[in-house]
Amino acid sequence: MADRKSSAPEDGNRVKDPEDWTTGDEPATGAQESYLHTLATEAHEDVPDGLTKAEASQRIDDLQEKTGRGR
């Protein structure tokens, strides 16, 4: 899995690891679920129900790498 932490860009913002999100334990957003299902379909994988925001984000990263989408 790719390291989600990055050095600070010029504007000083940082990308936080989903494990460090204060809202990471909340249910995944509708947008996350929609994109996750799109990626999972392309990757021929299943998506478990009841993912948190942090889990969905990590799964999206994994599937983007597998499908070549995203970054």
Distance bins in CASP14 RR format, pairs under 12 A and 6 or more apart:
PFRMAT RR
TARGET T0000
AUTHOR 0000-0000-0000
RMODE 2
METHOD distances of the structure
MODEL  1
1 17 0 0 0 0 0 1 0 0 0 0 0
1 18 0 0 0 0 0 1 0 0 0 0 0
1 19 0 0 0 0 0 1 0 0 0 0 0
1 57 0 0 0 0 0 1 0 0 0 0 0
1 58 1 0 0 1 0 0 0 0 0 0 0
1 59 0 0 0 0 0 1 0 0 0 0 0
1 60 0 0 0 0 0 1 0 0 0 0 0
1 61 1 0 0 1 0 0 0 0 0 0 0
1 62 1 0 0 1 0 0 0 0 0 0 0
1 63 0 0 0 0 0 1 0 0 0 0 0
1 64 0 0 0 0 0 1 0 0 0 0 0
1 65 1 0 0 1 0 0 0 0 0 0 0
1 66 0 0 0 0 0 1 0 0 0 0 0
2 15 0 0 0 0 0 1 0 0 0 0 0
2 17 0 0 0 0 0 1 0 0 0 0 0
2 58 0 0 0 0 0 1 0 0 0 0 0
2 60 0 0 0 0 0 1 0 0 0 0 0
2 61 1 0 0 1 0 0 0 0 0 0 0
2 62 0 0 0 0 1 0 0 0 0 0 0
2 64 0 0 0 0 1 0 0 0 0 0 0
2 65 1 0 0 1 0 0 0 0 0 0 0
2 66 0 0 0 0 0 1 0 0 0 0 0
2 70 0 0 0 0 0 1 0 0 0 0 0
2 71 0 0 0 0 1 0 0 0 0 0 0
3 15 0 0 0 0 1 0 0 0 0 0 0
3 17 0 0 0 0 1 0 0 0 0 0 0
3 61 0 0 0 0 0 1 0 0 0 0 0
4 14 0 0 0 0 0 1 0 0 0 0 0
4 15 1 0 0 1 0 0 0 0 0 0 0
4 16 1 0 0 1 0 0 0 0 0 0 0
4 17 1 0 1 0 0 0 0 0 0 0 0
4 18 1 0 0 1 0 0 0 0 0 0 0
4 19 0 0 0 0 1 0 0 0 0 0 0
4 20 0 0 0 0 1 0 0 0 0 0 0
4 21 0 0 0 0 0 1 0 0 0 0 0
4 54 0 0 0 0 0 1 0 0 0 0 0
4 57 0 0 0 0 1 0 0 0 0 0 0
4 58 0 0 0 0 1 0 0 0 0 0 0
4 60 0 0 0 0 0 1 0 0 0 0 0
4 61 1 0 0 1 0 0 0 0 0 0 0
4 62 0 0 0 0 0 1 0 0 0 0 0
4 64 0 0 0 0 0 1 0 0 0 0 0
4 65 0 0 0 0 0 1 0 0 0 0 0
4 71 0 0 0 0 0 1 0 0 0 0 0
5 14 1 0 0 1 0 0 0 0 0 0 0
5 15 1 0 0 1 0 0 0 0 0 0 0
5 16 1 0 0 1 0 0 0 0 0 0 0
5 17 1 0 1 0 0 0 0 0 0 0 0
5 18 0 0 0 0 0 1 0 0 0 0 0
5 19 0 0 0 0 0 1 0 0 0 0 0
5 20 0 0 0 0 1 0 0 0 0 0 0
6 12 0 0 0 0 0 1 0 0 0 0 0
6 13 0 0 0 0 1 0 0 0 0 0 0
6 14 1 0 0 1 0 0 0 0 0 0 0
6 15 1 0 1 0 0 0 0 0 0 0 0
6 16 0 0 0 0 1 0 0 0 0 0 0
6 17 0 0 0 0 0 1 0 0 0 0 0
6 71 0 0 0 0 0 1 0 0 0 0 0
7 13 0 0 0 0 0 1 0 0 0 0 0
7 14 0 0 0 0 1 0 0 0 0 0 0
7 15 0 0 0 0 1 0 0 0 0 0 0
8 14 1 0 1 0 0 0 0 0 0 0 0
8 15 0 0 0 0 1 0 0 0 0 0 0
8 16 0 0 0 0 0 1 0 0 0 0 0
9 15 0 0 0 0 1 0 0 0 0 0 0
14 20 0 0 0 0 0 1 0 0 0 0 0
15 21 0 0 0 0 0 1 0 0 0 0 0
15 57 0 0 0 0 0 1 0 0 0 0 0
15 61 0 0 0 0 0 1 0 0 0 0 0
15 71 0 0 0 0 0 1 0 0 0 0 0
16 22 0 0 0 0 1 0 0 0 0 0 0
16 23 0 0 0 0 0 1 0 0 0 0 0
16 24 0 0 0 0 1 0 0 0 0 0 0
16 53 0 0 0 0 0 1 0 0 0 0 0
16 54 0 0 0 0 0 1 0 0 0 0 0
16 57 0 0 0 0 0 1 0 0 0 0 0
17 24 0 0 0 0 0 1 0 0 0 0 0
17 54 0 0 0 0 1 0 0 0 0 0 0
17 57 0 0 0 0 1 0 0 0 0 0 0
17 58 0 0 0 0 1 0 0 0 0 0 0
17 61 0 0 0 0 0 1 0 0 0 0 0
18 24 1 0 0 1 0 0 0 0 0 0 0
18 25 0 0 0 0 0 1 0 0 0 0 0
18 26 0 0 0 0 0 1 0 0 0 0 0
18 28 0 0 0 0 0 1 0 0 0 0 0
18 32 0 0 0 0 0 1 0 0 0 0 0
18 51 0 0 0 0 0 1 0 0 0 0 0
18 52 0 0 0 0 1 0 0 0 0 0 0
18 53 1 0 0 1 0 0 0 0 0 0 0
18 54 1 1 0 0 0 0 0 0 0 0 0
18 55 1 0 0 1 0 0 0 0 0 0 0
18 56 0 0 0 0 1 0 0 0 0 0 0
18 57 1 0 1 0 0 0 0 0 0 0 0
18 58 1 0 1 0 0 0 0 0 0 0 0
18 59 0 0 0 0 1 0 0 0 0 0 0
18 60 0 0 0 0 1 0 0 0 0 0 0
18 61 0 0 0 0 1 0 0 0 0 0 0
18 62 0 0 0 0 0 1 0 0 0 0 0
19 25 0 0 0 0 0 1 0 0 0 0 0
19 52 0 0 0 0 0 1 0 0 0 0 0
19 53 0 0 0 0 0 1 0 0 0 0 0
19 54 1 0 0 1 0 0 0 0 0 0 0
19 55 0 0 0 0 1 0 0 0 0 0 0
19 57 0 0 0 0 1 0 0 0 0 0 0
19 58 0 0 0 0 1 0 0 0 0 0 0
20 53 0 0 0 0 0 1 0 0 0 0 0
20 54 0 0 0 0 1 0 0 0 0 0 0
20 57 0 0 0 0 0 1 0 0 0 0 0
21 28 0 0 0 0 0 1 0 0 0 0 0
21 52 0 0 0 0 1 0 0 0 0 0 0
21 53 1 0 0 1 0 0 0 0 0 0 0
21 54 1 0 1 0 0 0 0 0 0 0 0
21 55 0 0 0 0 0 1 0 0 0 0 0
21 56 0 0 0 0 0 1 0 0 0 0 0
21 57 0 0 0 0 1 0 0 0 0 0 0
21 58 0 0 0 0 0 1 0 0 0 0 0
22 53 0 0 0 0 0 1 0 0 0 0 0
22 54 0 0 0 0 0 1 0 0 0 0 0
23 29 0 0 0 0 1 0 0 0 0 0 0
23 32 0 0 0 0 0 1 0 0 0 0 0
23 52 0 0 0 0 1 0 0 0 0 0 0
23 53 1 0 1 0 0 0 0 0 0 0 0
23 54 0 0 0 0 1 0 0 0 0 0 0
23 56 0 0 0 0 0 1 0 0 0 0 0
23 57 0 0 0 0 0 1 0 0 0 0 0
24 32 0 0 0 0 0 1 0 0 0 0 0
24 51 0 0 0 0 0 1 0 0 0 0 0
24 52 1 0 1 0 0 0 0 0 0 0 0
24 53 1 0 1 0 0 0 0 0 0 0 0
24 54 1 1 0 0 0 0 0 0 0 0 0
24 55 0 0 0 0 1 0 0 0 0 0 0
24 56 0 0 0 0 1 0 0 0 0 0 0
24 57 0 0 0 0 1 0 0 0 0 0 0
24 58 0 0 0 0 0 1 0 0 0 0 0
25 50 0 0 0 0 0 1 0 0 0 0 0
25 51 0 0 0 0 0 1 0 0 0 0 0
25 52 1 0 1 0 0 0 0 0 0 0 0
25 53 1 0 0 1 0 0 0 0 0 0 0
25 54 1 0 0 1 0 0 0 0 0 0 0
25 55 0 0 0 0 1 0 0 0 0 0 0
25 56 0 0 0 0 0 1 0 0 0 0 0
26 32 0 0 0 0 0 1 0 0 0 0 0
26 50 0 0 0 0 0 1 0 0 0 0 0
26 51 0 0 0 0 0 1 0 0 0 0 0
26 52 1 0 0 1 0 0 0 0 0 0 0
26 53 1 0 1 0 0 0 0 0 0 0 0
26 54 0 0 0 0 1 0 0 0 0 0 0
26 55 0 0 0 0 0 1 0 0 0 0 0
26 56 0 0 0 0 0 1 0 0 0 0 0
26 57 0 0 0 0 0 1 0 0 0 0 0
27 33 0 0 0 0 1 0 0 0 0 0 0
27 49 0 0 0 0 0 1 0 0 0 0 0
27 50 1 0 0 1 0 0 0 0 0 0 0
27 51 1 0 0 1 0 0 0 0 0 0 0
27 52 1 0 0 1 0 0 0 0 0 0 0
27 53 1 0 0 1 0 0 0 0 0 0 0
27 54 0 0 0 0 0 1 0 0 0 0 0
27 55 0 0 0 0 1 0 0 0 0 0 0
27 56 0 0 0 0 1 0 0 0 0 0 0
28 34 0 0 0 0 1 0 0 0 0 0 0
28 35 0 0 0 0 1 0 0 0 0 0 0
28 36 1 0 0 1 0 0 0 0 0 0 0
28 37 0 0 0 0 0 1 0 0 0 0 0
28 47 0 0 0 0 1 0 0 0 0 0 0
28 48 0 0 0 0 0 1 0 0 0 0 0
28 49 0 0 0 0 1 0 0 0 0 0 0
28 50 1 0 0 1 0 0 0 0 0 0 0
28 51 1 0 1 0 0 0 0 0 0 0 0
28 52 1 0 0 1 0 0 0 0 0 0 0
28 53 1 0 1 0 0 0 0 0 0 0 0
28 54 0 0 0 0 1 0 0 0 0 0 0
28 55 1 0 0 1 0 0 0 0 0 0 0
28 56 1 1 0 0 0 0 0 0 0 0 0
28 57 0 0 0 0 1 0 0 0 0 0 0
28 58 0 0 0 0 0 1 0 0 0 0 0
28 59 0 0 0 0 1 0 0 0 0 0 0
28 60 0 0 0 0 1 0 0 0 0 0 0
29 35 0 0 0 0 1 0 0 0 0 0 0
29 36 0 0 0 0 0 1 0 0 0 0 0
29 51 0 0 0 0 0 1 0 0 0 0 0
29 52 0 0 0 0 0 1 0 0 0 0 0
29 53 1 0 0 1 0 0 0 0 0 0 0
29 54 0 0 0 0 0 1 0 0 0 0 0
29 56 1 0 0 1 0 0 0 0 0 0 0
29 57 0 0 0 0 1 0 0 0 0 0 0
29 60 0 0 0 0 0 1 0 0 0 0 0
30 36 0 0 0 0 1 0 0 0 0 0 0
30 37 0 0 0 0 1 0 0 0 0 0 0
30 50 0 0 0 0 0 1 0 0 0 0 0
30 51 0 0 0 0 0 1 0 0 0 0 0
30 53 0 0 0 0 0 1 0 0 0 0 0
30 56 0 0 0 0 1 0 0 0 0 0 0
31 37 0 0 0 0 0 1 0 0 0 0 0
31 38 0 0 0 0 0 1 0 0 0 0 0
31 53 0 0 0 0 0 1 0 0 0 0 0
31 56 0 0 0 0 1 0 0 0 0 0 0
31 57 0 0 0 0 0 1 0 0 0 0 0
31 60 0 0 0 0 0 1 0 0 0 0 0
32 38 0 0 0 0 0 1 0 0 0 0 0
32 39 0 0 0 0 0 1 0 0 0 0 0
32 40 0 0 0 0 0 1 0 0 0 0 0
32 47 0 0 0 0 0 1 0 0 0 0 0
32 50 0 0 0 0 0 1 0 0 0 0 0
32 51 1 0 0 1 0 0 0 0 0 0 0
32 52 0 0 0 0 1 0 0 0 0 0 0
32 53 1 0 0 1 0 0 0 0 0 0 0
32 54 0 0 0 0 0 1 0 0 0 0 0
32 55 0 0 0 0 1 0 0 0 0 0 0
32 56 1 0 1 0 0 0 0 0 0 0 0
32 57 1 0 0 1 0 0 0 0 0 0 0
32 58 0 0 0 0 0 1 0 0 0 0 0
32 59 0 0 0 0 1 0 0 0 0 0 0
32 60 1 0 0 1 0 0 0 0 0 0 0
32 61 0 0 0 0 0 1 0 0 0 0 0
32 63 0 0 0 0 0 1 0 0 0 0 0
33 39 0 0 0 0 0 1 0 0 0 0 0
33 40 0 0 0 0 0 1 0 0 0 0 0
33 47 1 0 0 1 0 0 0 0 0 0 0
33 48 0 0 0 0 0 1 0 0 0 0 0
33 49 0 0 0 0 1 0 0 0 0 0 0
33 50 0 0 0 0 1 0 0 0 0 0 0
33 51 1 0 0 1 0 0 0 0 0 0 0
33 52 0 0 0 0 0 1 0 0 0 0 0
33 53 0 0 0 0 0 1 0 0 0 0 0
33 55 0 0 0 0 0 1 0 0 0 0 0
33 56 1 0 0 1 0 0 0 0 0 0 0
33 57 0 0 0 0 0 1 0 0 0 0 0
33 59 0 0 0 0 0 1 0 0 0 0 0
33 60 0 0 0 0 0 1 0 0 0 0 0
34 40 0 0 0 0 0 1 0 0 0 0 0
34 41 0 0 0 0 0 1 0 0 0 0 0
34 47 0 0 0 0 0 1 0 0 0 0 0
34 56 0 0 0 0 0 1 0 0 0 0 0
34 60 0 0 0 0 0 1 0 0 0 0 0
35 41 0 0 0 0 0 1 0 0 0 0 0
35 42 0 0 0 0 0 1 0 0 0 0 0
35 47 0 0 0 0 0 1 0 0 0 0 0
35 56 0 0 0 0 1 0 0 0 0 0 0
35 57 0 0 0 0 0 1 0 0 0 0 0
35 59 0 0 0 0 0 1 0 0 0 0 0
35 60 1 0 0 1 0 0 0 0 0 0 0
35 61 0 0 0 0 0 1 0 0 0 0 0
35 63 0 0 0 0 1 0 0 0 0 0 0
35 64 0 0 0 0 1 0 0 0 0 0 0
35 67 0 0 0 0 0 1 0 0 0 0 0
35 69 0 0 0 0 1 0 0 0 0 0 0
35 70 0 0 0 0 1 0 0 0 0 0 0
36 42 0 0 0 0 0 1 0 0 0 0 0
36 43 0 0 0 0 0 1 0 0 0 0 0
36 45 0 0 0 0 1 0 0 0 0 0 0
36 46 0 0 0 0 0 1 0 0 0 0 0
36 47 1 0 1 0 0 0 0 0 0 0 0
36 48 0 0 0 0 1 0 0 0 0 0 0
36 49 0 0 0 0 0 1 0 0 0 0 0
36 50 0 0 0 0 0 1 0 0 0 0 0
36 51 1 0 0 1 0 0 0 0 0 0 0
36 53 0 0 0 0 0 1 0 0 0 0 0
36 55 0 0 0 0 1 0 0 0 0 0 0
36 56 1 0 1 0 0 0 0 0 0 0 0
36 57 0 0 0 0 1 0 0 0 0 0 0
36 58 0 0 0 0 0 1 0 0 0 0 0
36 59 1 0 1 0 0 0 0 0 0 0 0
36 60 1 0 1 0 0 0 0 0 0 0 0
36 61 0 0 0 0 0 1 0 0 0 0 0
36 62 0 0 0 0 0 1 0 0 0 0 0
36 63 1 0 0 1 0 0 0 0 0 0 0
36 64 0 0 0 0 0 1 0 0 0 0 0
36 67 0 0 0 0 0 1 0 0 0 0 0
36 69 0 0 0 0 0 1 0 0 0 0 0
37 43 0 0 0 0 0 1 0 0 0 0 0
37 45 0 0 0 0 0 1 0 0 0 0 0
37 46 0 0 0 0 1 0 0 0 0 0 0
37 47 1 0 1 0 0 0 0 0 0 0 0
37 48 0 0 0 0 0 1 0 0 0 0 0
37 49 0 0 0 0 0 1 0 0 0 0 0
37 51 0 0 0 0 0 1 0 0 0 0 0
37 56 0 0 0 0 0 1 0 0 0 0 0
37 59 0 0 0 0 0 1 0 0 0 0 0
37 60 0 0 0 0 0 1 0 0 0 0 0
37 63 0 0 0 0 1 0 0 0 0 0 0
38 45 0 0 0 0 0 1 0 0 0 0 0
38 47 0 0 0 0 0 1 0 0 0 0 0
38 60 0 0 0 0 1 0 0 0 0 0 0
38 63 0 0 0 0 1 0 0 0 0 0 0
38 64 0 0 0 0 0 1 0 0 0 0 0
38 67 0 0 0 0 1 0 0 0 0 0 0
38 69 0 0 0 0 1 0 0 0 0 0 0
38 70 0 0 0 0 0 1 0 0 0 0 0
39 45 0 0 0 0 1 0 0 0 0 0 0
39 46 0 0 0 0 0 1 0 0 0 0 0
39 47 0 0 0 0 1 0 0 0 0 0 0
39 56 0 0 0 0 0 1 0 0 0 0 0
39 57 0 0 0 0 0 1 0 0 0 0 0
39 59 0 0 0 0 1 0 0 0 0 0 0
39 60 1 0 0 1 0 0 0 0 0 0 0
39 61 0 0 0 0 1 0 0 0 0 0 0
39 62 0 0 0 0 1 0 0 0 0 0 0
39 63 1 1 0 0 0 0 0 0 0 0 0
39 64 1 0 0 1 0 0 0 0 0 0 0
39 65 0 0 0 0 1 0 0 0 0 0 0
39 66 1 0 0 1 0 0 0 0 0 0 0
39 67 1 0 1 0 0 0 0 0 0 0 0
39 68 0 0 0 0 1 0 0 0 0 0 0
39 69 1 0 0 1 0 0 0 0 0 0 0
39 70 0 0 0 0 1 0 0 0 0 0 0
40 46 1 0 0 1 0 0 0 0 0 0 0
40 47 1 0 1 0 0 0 0 0 0 0 0
40 48 0 0 0 0 1 0 0 0 0 0 0
40 51 0 0 0 0 0 1 0 0 0 0 0
40 56 0 0 0 0 0 1 0 0 0 0 0
40 59 0 0 0 0 1 0 0 0 0 0 0
40 60 0 0 0 0 1 0 0 0 0 0 0
40 62 0 0 0 0 0 1 0 0 0 0 0
40 63 1 0 0 1 0 0 0 0 0 0 0
40 64 0 0 0 0 0 1 0 0 0 0 0
40 66 0 0 0 0 1 0 0 0 0 0 0
40 67 0 0 0 0 1 0 0 0 0 0 0
40 69 0 0 0 0 0 1 0 0 0 0 0
41 47 0 0 0 0 1 0 0 0 0 0 0
41 63 0 0 0 0 1 0 0 0 0 0 0
41 67 0 0 0 0 1 0 0 0 0 0 0
41 69 0 0 0 0 0 1 0 0 0 0 0
42 63 1 0 0 1 0 0 0 0 0 0 0
42 64 0 0 0 0 1 0 0 0 0 0 0
42 66 0 0 0 0 1 0 0 0 0 0 0
42 67 1 0 1 0 0 0 0 0 0 0 0
42 68 0 0 0 0 1 0 0 0 0 0 0
42 69 1 0 0 1 0 0 0 0 0 0 0
42 70 0 0 0 0 0 1 0 0 0 0 0
43 59 0 0 0 0 0 1 0 0 0 0 0
43 60 0 0 0 0 0 1 0 0 0 0 0
43 62 0 0 0 0 1 0 0 0 0 0 0
43 63 1 0 1 0 0 0 0 0 0 0 0
43 64 0 0 0 0 1 0 0 0 0 0 0
43 65 0 0 0 0 1 0 0 0 0 0 0
43 66 1 0 1 0 0 0 0 0 0 0 0
43 67 1 0 1 0 0 0 0 0 0 0 0
43 68 0 0 0 0 1 0 0 0 0 0 0
43 69 0 0 0 0 1 0 0 0 0 0 0
44 63 0 0 0 0 0 1 0 0 0 0 0
44 66 0 0 0 0 1 0 0 0 0 0 0
44 67 0 0 0 0 1 0 0 0 0 0 0
45 59 0 0 0 0 1 0 0 0 0 0 0
45 60 0 0 0 0 0 1 0 0 0 0 0
45 62 0 0 0 0 1 0 0 0 0 0 0
45 63 1 0 0 1 0 0 0 0 0 0 0
45 66 1 0 0 1 0 0 0 0 0 0 0
45 67 0 0 0 0 1 0 0 0 0 0 0
46 59 0 0 0 0 0 1 0 0 0 0 0
46 63 0 0 0 0 0 1 0 0 0 0 0
47 55 0 0 0 0 0 1 0 0 0 0 0
47 56 0 0 0 0 1 0 0 0 0 0 0
47 59 1 0 0 1 0 0 0 0 0 0 0
47 60 0 0 0 0 0 1 0 0 0 0 0
47 62 0 0 0 0 0 1 0 0 0 0 0
47 63 0 0 0 0 1 0 0 0 0 0 0
48 55 0 0 0 0 1 0 0 0 0 0 0
48 56 0 0 0 0 1 0 0 0 0 0 0
48 59 0 0 0 0 1 0 0 0 0 0 0
49 55 0 0 0 0 0 1 0 0 0 0 0
49 56 0 0 0 0 0 1 0 0 0 0 0
50 56 0 0 0 0 1 0 0 0 0 0 0
50 59 0 0 0 0 0 1 0 0 0 0 0
51 57 0 0 0 0 1 0 0 0 0 0 0
51 58 0 0 0 0 1 0 0 0 0 0 0
51 59 1 0 0 1 0 0 0 0 0 0 0
51 60 0 0 0 0 1 0 0 0 0 0 0
52 58 0 0 0 0 1 0 0 0 0 0 0
52 59 0 0 0 0 0 1 0 0 0 0 0
53 59 0 0 0 0 0 1 0 0 0 0 0
53 60 0 0 0 0 0 1 0 0 0 0 0
54 60 0 0 0 0 0 1 0 0 0 0 0
54 61 0 0 0 0 0 1 0 0 0 0 0
55 61 0 0 0 0 0 1 0 0 0 0 0
55 62 0 0 0 0 0 1 0 0 0 0 0
56 62 0 0 0 0 0 1 0 0 0 0 0
56 63 0 0 0 0 0 1 0 0 0 0 0
57 63 0 0 0 0 0 1 0 0 0 0 0
57 64 0 0 0 0 0 1 0 0 0 0 0
58 64 0 0 0 0 0 1 0 0 0 0 0
58 65 0 0 0 0 0 1 0 0 0 0 0
59 65 0 0 0 0 0 1 0 0 0 0 0
59 66 0 0 0 0 0 1 0 0 0 0 0
60 66 0 0 0 0 0 1 0 0 0 0 0
60 67 0 0 0 0 0 1 0 0 0 0 0
60 69 0 0 0 0 1 0 0 0 0 0 0
60 70 0 0 0 0 1 0 0 0 0 0 0
60 71 0 0 0 0 0 1 0 0 0 0 0
61 67 0 0 0 0 0 1 0 0 0 0 0
61 68 0 0 0 0 0 1 0 0 0 0 0
61 69 0 0 0 0 0 1 0 0 0 0 0
61 70 0 0 0 0 1 0 0 0 0 0 0
61 71 0 0 0 0 1 0 0 0 0 0 0
62 68 0 0 0 0 0 1 0 0 0 0 0
62 69 0 0 0 0 0 1 0 0 0 0 0
62 70 0 0 0 0 0 1 0 0 0 0 0
63 69 1 0 0 1 0 0 0 0 0 0 0
63 70 0 0 0 0 1 0 0 0 0 0 0
64 70 1 0 1 0 0 0 0 0 0 0 0
64 71 1 0 0 1 0 0 0 0 0 0 0
65 71 0 0 0 0 1 0 0 0 0 0 0
END
